[in-house]
Amino acid sequence: MLARELLAKGDTVHGLVRRDGQRTDLATQGIHAVVGDLTDLSVTELADAFGNADAVVFTAGSNGGSAQTMKAIDGDGVTLAIEATRHAGIQRLALVSVLPESWRERDLDDEVEYYFTVKKQADVALSRSDLDWLILRPSLLTEDPGVGTVSLGPAEFHGQIPRADVAATLAELLHEPHVNRRILELNTGTTPIEDAVKANARASDGRAHVEQGDARSPGKQ
């Protein structure tokens, strides 16, 4: 879905897939894909797969499963992507994470709790890197058709959102350089996606001005 959104914006899209059949299918859509297993690739091999991209987007996920699988993909996979992005000389890395379940009175099993833990550790690792990073935390994903409106900001309620709206939002964010080094949460809402992204871009500009002002304030005693 994200690839289609980016292609519609005139971008060149590369991808990493696990099976040759997937690569063939993507090629018919104008997407150049490399076949490989994220858990087996070295930093150099993954960096080579990035080519001369302007940005890297990490959307891989274990979708639960064993603790070993979650750690390998949702945890170590992100660490590998950070190192490979840096090795390739690319600055921008966007990570699709998860909006943690906010209903803490609900009894979540150990597997779900571990999943949230690994995801949070990956968020922390990226946010502490020197890259031009962006972390998007969507709420529960559904296969429903996209509606084109969302609620996007630094803190959102946990609900559910169509995958298509997540892809459309991420595509808009990738084309908005002023939204960087931020964690944004995403849920179904009433604001058109383009407007929601622009609002966060304006907020980012305001934050940058405040930070610059704070940096000068000690000299104005």
C-alpha positions in Angstrom: 0.0 0.0 0.0 2.8 2.4 0.9 4.6 1.7 -2.4 1.5 2.5 -4.4 1.1 5.8 -2.5 4.7 6.7 -3.2 4.5 5.7 -6.8 1.5 7.9 -7.2 3.6 10.8 -6.0 6.3 10.1 -8.6 8.8 8.5 -6.3 11.0 5.6 -7.2 10.4 2.7 -4.8 12.7 -0.1 -3.8 11.8 -2.9 -1.4 13.0 -6.0 0.5 10.8 -9.1 0.2 11.3 -12.7 1.3 10.1 -14.6 -1.8 10.9 -14.3 -5.5 7.2 -14.4 -6.3 6.7 -11.2 -4.4 9.6 -9.6 -6.2 8.1 -10.5 -9.6 4.7 -9.2 -8.6 6.2 -5.9 -7.4 8.2 -5.5 -10.6 5.0 -5.4 -12.6 4.0 -2.4 -10.6 7.3 -0.6 -11.2 8.8 -1.5 -7.8 12.4 -2.8 -7.7 12.6 -5.4 -4.9 15.5 -7.4 -3.5 14.9 -10.9 -2.2 16.3 -11.5 1.3 15.6 -12.4 4.9 15.9 -9.5 7.3 17.1 -11.9 10.0 20.0 -13.2 7.9 21.3 -10.0 6.2 24.4 -8.2 7.3 24.6 -4.4 7.7 26.5 -4.2 4.4 24.0 -6.4 2.5 21.0 -4.4 3.7 22.7 -1.1 3.0 23.4 -2.4 -0.6 19.7 -3.1 -0.9 18.9 0.5 -0.1 20.9 1.7 -3.0 20.9 5.5 -3.4 17.5 6.0 -1.7 16.6 9.4 -0.1 14.8 7.7 2.8 14.4 4.2 4.3 11.0 3.1 5.7 10.9 0.1 8.1 7.5 -1.5 8.0 8.5 -5.1 8.7 6.8 -6.7 11.7 6.5 -10.1 13.3 2.7 -9.8 13.9 3.3 -11.5 17.2 4.5 -15.1 17.2 7.3 -16.4 19.3 9.4 -14.2 21.5 12.4 -15.1 19.4 10.7 -14.0 16.2 9.6 -10.7 17.8 13.0 -9.9 19.0 14.6 -10.8 15.7 12.3 -8.7 13.5 10.8 -6.0 15.7 13.9 -5.5 17.8 17.1 -6.6 16.2 15.7 -5.8 12.7 15.3 -2.1 13.6 18.8 -2.0 15.0 20.1 -3.5 11.8 18.2 -1.0 9.7 19.6 1.9 11.7 23.1 0.7 11.2 22.5 -0.1 7.5 20.9 3.3 6.9 23.9 5.0 8.4 26.3 2.7 6.4 24.5 3.6 3.2 25.0 7.3 3.8 21.2 7.9 4.1 19.9 10.3 6.7 16.2 9.7 6.9 14.7 6.6 8.5 11.0 6.2 9.2 9.8 3.5 11.5 6.2 2.2 11.6 5.9 1.1 15.3 2.7 0.5 17.3 0.4 2.6 19.5 0.4 0.7 22.8 -2.9 -0.6 24.2 -4.1 2.1 26.5 -6.7 0.1 28.3 -4.4 -1.0 31.1 -7.1 -2.6 33.2 -7.5 -5.2 30.4 -5.6 -8.4 31.0 -2.9 -8.6 28.3 -1.1 -11.9 28.0 2.7 -12.1 28.3 3.2 -12.4 24.5 1.4 -9.1 23.9 3.3 -7.4 26.8 6.6 -8.6 25.4 5.6 -7.4 21.9 5.0 -3.9 23.3 8.3 -4.0 25.2 10.3 -4.9 22.1 8.6 -2.2 20.0 9.3 0.4 22.7 12.9 -0.6 22.8 13.2 -0.2 19.1 11.6 3.2 19.3 14.1 4.3 21.9 17.0 3.0 19.8 16.0 5.0 16.8 15.1 8.1 18.8 18.6 8.1 20.3 20.3 7.7 16.9 21.9 10.5 14.9 19.6 9.9 11.9 16.8 12.2 10.6 14.3 9.8 12.1 10.5 9.6 12.3 8.4 7.1 14.3 4.8 6.6 13.4 2.6 4.7 15.9 -0.7 3.6 14.4 -3.4 2.1 16.5 -4.9 -1.3 15.7 -4.7 -2.0 12.0 -7.7 -3.1 10.0 -8.3 -4.2 6.5 -11.3 -1.8 6.0 -11.1 0.6 3.1 -9.3 3.8 3.9 -11.5 6.9 4.7 -8.8 9.6 4.1 -9.3 11.2 7.5 -7.2 10.7 10.6 -6.2 12.0 14.0 -2.4 12.5 14.0 -0.3 14.0 16.8 2.2 13.3 19.7 -0.5 11.6 21.8 -3.6 9.8 20.5 -6.2 7.5 21.9 -5.9 3.8 21.1 -8.5 2.7 18.6 -8.3 1.2 15.1 -7.4 2.5 11.7 -7.4 1.1 8.1 -4.0 0.1 6.8 -4.7 2.2 3.7 -4.9 5.3 5.8 -1.7 4.5 7.6 0.1 4.1 4.2 -1.4 7.4 2.9 -0.3 9.2 6.1 3.2 7.8 5.9 3.5 8.8 2.3 2.5 12.4 3.1 5.0 12.5 6.1 7.8 11.3 3.9 7.2 14.3 1.7 7.2 16.7 4.6 10.8 17.3 5.6 9.8 19.6 8.5 8.3 16.6 10.4 11.5 15.0 11.6 12.9 13.6 14.8 9.4 13.1 16.2 7.2 10.4 17.4 3.6 10.7 16.1 0.6 8.6 17.0 -2.1 7.8 14.5 -5.8 6.9 14.9 -9.0 7.3 12.9 -10.2 10.8 13.0 -11.9 13.6 11.1 -9.0 15.6 9.7 -8.0 15.0 6.0 -4.6 13.3 5.9 -2.9 16.1 4.1 -4.2 18.7 6.5 -3.2 16.5 9.5 0.4 16.2 8.2 0.6 20.0 7.5 -0.6 20.8 11.0 2.2 18.6 12.5 4.7 20.3 10.2 3.7 23.7 11.5 4.0 22.4 15.1 7.5 21.1 14.3 8.5 24.5 12.9 7.2 26.1 16.1 9.1 23.6 18.3 12.3 24.3 16.4 12.0 28.1 16.9 11.4 27.6 20.6 14.4 25.3 21.0 16.6 27.9 19.2 15.3 30.6 21.5 16.0 28.5 24.5 19.6 28.0 23.3 20.1 31.7 23.2 18.4 32.6 26.4 21.3 32.0 28.8 23.0 35.1 27.2 20.0 37.3 28.0 20.3 37.5 31.7 
